[in-house]
Amino acid sequence: MFDIKSITRKNILNMQAYSSARSEFKGKADVWLDANENPNATNLNRYPDPLQLQLKSEISKLKNVPLEQIFIGNGSDEAIDLLFRAFCEPETSKAYIFPPTYGMYQVSAAINNIELVEIPLTQTFELPSLQMIQSNLKSEGLVFICSPNNPTGNDMNSDRIKEIANDFKGLVVVDEAYIDFSESKSAISLLEEIPNLVVLQTFSKAYGLAGARVGTAFASPEIIAILNKIKPPYNINTLSIDAALNVLNNKKSIQKQIDETILERNRLRIALSNLLSVEKIYPSDANFLLVEFTDSDSVFKELISQGIVVRNRSSQIKNCLRVTIGSKEENEKLMSVLNEIAS
Ligand SMILES: *Cc1c(COP(=O)(O)O)cnc(C)c1O
């Protein structure tokens, strides 16, 4: 049986969490003299709810996950860092990634002094065979699987994710920053059967709140309790909580935007495929396309000189640029510049 205590760092198990004024008092009151706040009412003079219960209750309804299985972080990047701090012993545990993938896993591992083990994706950017993965998963720690993967754009096989989690003694973190653009089912549906699973999602991409810094982690109540224990007391500010609540009140318009992005993704793929300078466009389940050019560095520079910034991924994947799906107008501008370069 998987026991979260056995993989939690001893200092974290033994420490006492900071108890803030707003976390100690539960109930109704009219006079708040417990937190040394300024009594003059603005919408920001009070500390925010440390556990963001109102926002969590909306997320709970939307995702059909109980409150105590939801953690909200200052972006999913905060959740990634807290997972390292709670479940990886510096210099002893390891983190496993499947490159090419999101860069923050590596950065967070380095900050926390955790050795990173790279198990490359296959040529078509799929997870490698279970045997290949198993021979690499030697010690406890964290496995990161990004699905849909950044920067390749494709979904990872969910059966393989299950197999990895069943086999591994540490935590398997599935990063679903782009899940809203994919037709695949979220790994949230696996939480009941896989106790060592953590699913990350974010308000930064489809939900349009990159500037608010709101990310979510879904996991067992035991894992979430540990993240809550070590997070900064007021990690999500009032403005961001309100912004997230507001978006969740406008789910229809978000879905419309997602549908538009997917339409644009198809249009852009067709337009790009007609260019002689384009060698290959990888399949995408996300809001970007990974595009291989004959000479990506020169295309990249040309685009910059015309005021268009895409992500140069050629150091990770030869001759590849990652292009975010923009608005119809932005995508047309991109295509007109690419056509110009070609002629
Ligand atoms: C953009 C992105 C995130 C989002 O991070 P936030 O801190 O929530 O903005 C997480 N994971 C991946 C793979 C991403 O591409």
PDBQT file of the ligand as one rigid body, heavy atoms in Angstrom, charges set to zero:
ROOT
HETATM    1  C1  LIG A 401       2.548  27.382 -19.369  1.00  0.00    +0.000 C 
HETATM    2  C2  LIG A 401       2.800  26.119 -18.652  1.00  0.00    +0.000 A 
HETATM    3  C3  LIG A 401       2.491  26.002 -17.298  1.00  0.00    +0.000 A 
HETATM    4  C4  LIG A 401       1.834  27.131 -16.591  1.00  0.00    +0.000 C 
HETATM    5  O1  LIG A 401       2.531  27.579 -15.540  1.00  0.00    +0.000 OA
HETATM    6  P1  LIG A 401       1.843  28.685 -14.616  1.00  0.00    +0.000 P 
HETATM    7  O2  LIG A 401       2.854  28.839 -13.543  1.00  0.00    +0.000 OA
HETATM    8  O3  LIG A 401       0.549  28.089 -14.118  1.00  0.00    +0.000 OA
HETATM    9  O4  LIG A 401       1.625  29.900 -15.445  1.00  0.00    +0.000 OA
HETATM   10  C5  LIG A 401       2.713  24.799 -16.660  1.00  0.00    +0.000 A 
HETATM   11  N1  LIG A 401       3.217  23.749 -17.333  1.00  0.00    +0.000 NA
HETATM   12  C6  LIG A 401       3.497  23.823 -18.638  1.00  0.00    +0.000 A 
HETATM   13  C7  LIG A 401       3.995  22.636 -19.342  1.00  0.00    +0.000 C 
HETATM   14  C8  LIG A 401       3.327  25.012 -19.326  1.00  0.00    +0.000 A 
HETATM   15  O5  LIG A 401       3.635  25.080 -20.625  1.00  0.00    +0.000 OA
ENDROOT
TORSDOF 0
